Amino acid sequence: MSVDRRRPVALVTGASSGIGASYATRLGQDGYDLVLVARRRDRLDDLAERLGSNGSTVEVLACDLTDPTGLAKIEARASQGDIEFLVNNAGFAGYRPFAELDPKIAEDLIRLHVLAVTRLTRAALPTMVQGGSGAIVNVASLLSLSGSLPANPLPYRATYAGAKAFIVTFTQALSGEVPASGVRLQALLPGVVATEFHDTLNVDRSRMASMAMGPDEVVTASLAALEHGELICVPGLEDPALIEQLTGAQRAVMQAGNRPQLAARYKAPSPSAKSS
Ligand SMILES: NC(=O)c1ccc[n+]([C@@H]2O[C@H](COP(=O)([O-])OP(=O)(O)OC[C@H]3O[C@@H](n4cnc5c(N)ncnc54)[C@H](OP(=O)(O)O)[C@@H]3O)[C@@H](O)[C@H]2O)c1
């Protein structure tokens, strides 16, 4: 009887630093070959050398995922049929009051966090479903839940938080499409993590160290959550019942609000309309 000694392949976007580099390192230790994606080729080459010396075969694909040509290249690689673990992790903050945000940065935020996540998932998922196994981790953020909070003291984040909320809802709804397929999905919602993400934001690194989780711990939580079958992983959250309360409240609003009748408060003329 022949034994399949082929190593599984993982594709990690944003692998040149932070959470993505930690994810790639951990998956290499766990026996994966790797496809590493980010813009900084030198960083990817260094990581590839380290992972290669530990036994992984590593492909480096340096490209900008906000660029249609770059995304198409990674999409073609993701659709080759051998990716068994996809980590959609590449991201940046772009924090700024929305009225002052460069429209090109707003577009790039959506290209990276929404379009690239969607297209790479679409590219990798079919063979995972056919094969009855595989995992897709989409890195969102706790800020995906922050829409009801004011701008201060949190960062100005309308586009970033909106794009991350897309990732959460996309991943949740997709999990409802493939429940029995054997494919594991996860939206990962870290809080503040000590990475280069904050370097452009003038955040004091020493202050960061006291308030931030390390990227390796985020990856440990994500992998454990996949084992536990948790669709939404919040690495610092002690009480997972809060996630059920959150999703339960969303379902309750949907069920109570989806009626053919107008809610009573919208039927009565407003006092200002009466007086005018
Ligand atoms: N750090 C936090 O506090 C925090 C909290 C919650 C969620 N997150 C999320 O976690 C993910 C990873 O961030 P991190 O904290 O690890 O930050 P990081 O160290 O800055 O890593 C971001 C990665 O994304 C890559 N990237 C950025 N723009 C890209 C583009 N246009 N095309 C291809 N790759 C691109 C970067 O590589 P190149 O520059 O080489 O392209 C880098 O590898 C992001 O999605 C972020 O939104 C971070």
The ligand as an SDF file (V2000), in Angstrom:
LIG
                    3D

 48 52  0  0  0  0  0  0  0  0999 V2000
   -1.8790   44.8160   15.1810 N   0  0  0  0  0  0  0  0  0  0  0  0
   -3.1230   44.9660   15.6380 C   0  0  0  0  0  0  0  0  0  0  0  0
   -3.3470   45.6230   16.7020 O   0  0  0  0  0  0  0  0  0  0  0  0
   -4.2820   44.3200   14.9250 C   0  0  0  0  0  0  0  0  0  0  0  0
   -5.4900   44.1860   15.6170 C   0  0  0  0  0  0  0  0  0  0  0  0
   -6.5630   43.5860   14.9830 C   0  0  0  0  0  0  0  0  0  0  0  0
   -6.4300   43.1200   13.6840 C   0  0  0  0  0  0  0  0  0  0  0  0
   -5.2430   43.2640   13.0260 N   0  0  0  0  0  0  0  0  0  0  0  0
   -5.1630   42.7700   11.6530 C   0  0  0  0  0  0  0  0  0  0  0  0
   -4.1720   41.7680   11.6040 O   0  0  0  0  0  0  0  0  0  0  0  0
   -3.6750   41.6540   10.2710 C   0  0  0  0  0  0  0  0  0  0  0  0
   -2.1600   41.6060   10.3120 C   0  0  0  0  0  0  0  0  0  0  0  0
   -1.6840   42.8250   10.8240 O   0  0  0  0  0  0  0  0  0  0  0  0
   -0.3910   42.8980   11.7670 P   0  0  0  0  0  0  0  0  0  0  0  0
   -0.8510   43.4380   13.0760 O   0  0  0  0  0  0  0  0  0  0  0  0
    0.3490   41.6440   11.7440 O   0  0  0  0  0  0  0  0  0  0  0  0
    0.3730   44.1080   11.0430 O   0  0  0  0  0  0  0  0  0  0  0  0
    1.7230   44.1570   10.2080 P   0  0  0  0  0  0  0  0  0  0  0  0
    2.8460   43.6060   11.0010 O   0  0  0  0  0  0  0  0  0  0  0  0
    1.8150   45.5550    9.7130 O   0  0  0  0  0  0  0  0  0  0  0  0
    1.4390   43.1590    9.0080 O   0  0  0  0  0  0  0  0  0  0  0  0
    0.6230   43.4980    7.9130 C   0  0  0  0  0  0  0  0  0  0  0  0
    0.9900   42.5820    6.7600 C   0  0  0  0  0  0  0  0  0  0  0  0
    0.1360   42.8930    5.6450 O   0  0  0  0  0  0  0  0  0  0  0  0
    0.9660   43.0650    4.4940 C   0  0  0  0  0  0  0  0  0  0  0  0
    0.3480   44.0060    3.5780 N   0  0  0  0  0  0  0  0  0  0  0  0
   -0.0840   45.2670    3.8410 C   0  0  0  0  0  0  0  0  0  0  0  0
   -0.5470   45.8420    2.7330 N   0  0  0  0  0  0  0  0  0  0  0  0
   -0.4170   44.9180    1.7280 C   0  0  0  0  0  0  0  0  0  0  0  0
   -0.7180   44.9220    0.3520 C   0  0  0  0  0  0  0  0  0  0  0  0
   -1.2060   46.0100   -0.2570 N   0  0  0  0  0  0  0  0  0  0  0  0
   -0.4590   43.8110   -0.3840 N   0  0  0  0  0  0  0  0  0  0  0  0
    0.0730   42.7250    0.2040 C   0  0  0  0  0  0  0  0  0  0  0  0
    0.3800   42.6590    1.5190 N   0  0  0  0  0  0  0  0  0  0  0  0
    0.1400   43.7400    2.2670 C   0  0  0  0  0  0  0  0  0  0  0  0
    2.2900   43.6100    5.0550 C   0  0  0  0  0  0  0  0  0  0  0  0
    3.3700   43.2910    4.1990 O   0  0  0  0  0  0  0  0  0  0  0  0
    4.1170   44.2910    3.1970 P   0  0  0  0  0  0  0  0  0  0  0  0
    4.1850   45.6390    3.8430 O   0  0  0  0  0  0  0  0  0  0  0  0
    5.4340   43.6170    3.0010 O   0  0  0  0  0  0  0  0  0  0  0  0
    3.2510   44.2520    1.9740 O   0  0  0  0  0  0  0  0  0  0  0  0
    2.4230   42.7710    6.3130 C   0  0  0  0  0  0  0  0  0  0  0  0
    2.9700   41.5100    6.0130 O   0  0  0  0  0  0  0  0  0  0  0  0
   -4.2480   42.8460    9.5020 C   0  0  0  0  0  0  0  0  0  0  0  0
   -5.3190   42.4250    8.7050 O   0  0  0  0  0  0  0  0  0  0  0  0
   -4.7520   43.7700   10.6060 C   0  0  0  0  0  0  0  0  0  0  0  0
   -5.8220   44.5690   10.1620 O   0  0  0  0  0  0  0  0  0  0  0  0
   -4.1660   43.8460   13.6210 C   0  0  0  0  0  0  0  0  0  0  0  0
  1  2  1  0
  2  3  2  0
  2  4  1  0
  4  5  1  0
  4 48  2  0
  5  6  2  0
  6  7  1  0
  7  8  2  0
  8  9  1  0
  8 48  1  0
  9 10  1  0
  9 46  1  0
 10 11  1  0
 11 12  1  0
 11 44  1  0
 12 13  1  0
 13 14  1  0
 14 15  2  0
 14 16  1  0
 14 17  1  0
 17 18  1  0
 18 19  2  0
 18 20  1  0
 18 21  1  0
 21 22  1  0
 22 23  1  0
 23 24  1  0
 23 42  1  0
 24 25  1  0
 25 26  1  0
 25 36  1  0
 26 27  1  0
 26 35  1  0
 27 28  2  0
 28 29  1  0
 29 30  1  0
 29 35  2  0
 30 31  1  0
 30 32  2  0
 32 33  1  0
 33 34  2  0
 34 35  1  0
 36 37  1  0
 36 42  1  0
 37 38  1  0
 38 39  2  0
 38 40  1  0
 38 41  1  0
 42 43  1  0
 44 45  1  0
 44 46  1  0
 46 47  1  0
M  CHG  2   8   1  16  -1
M  END
$$$$
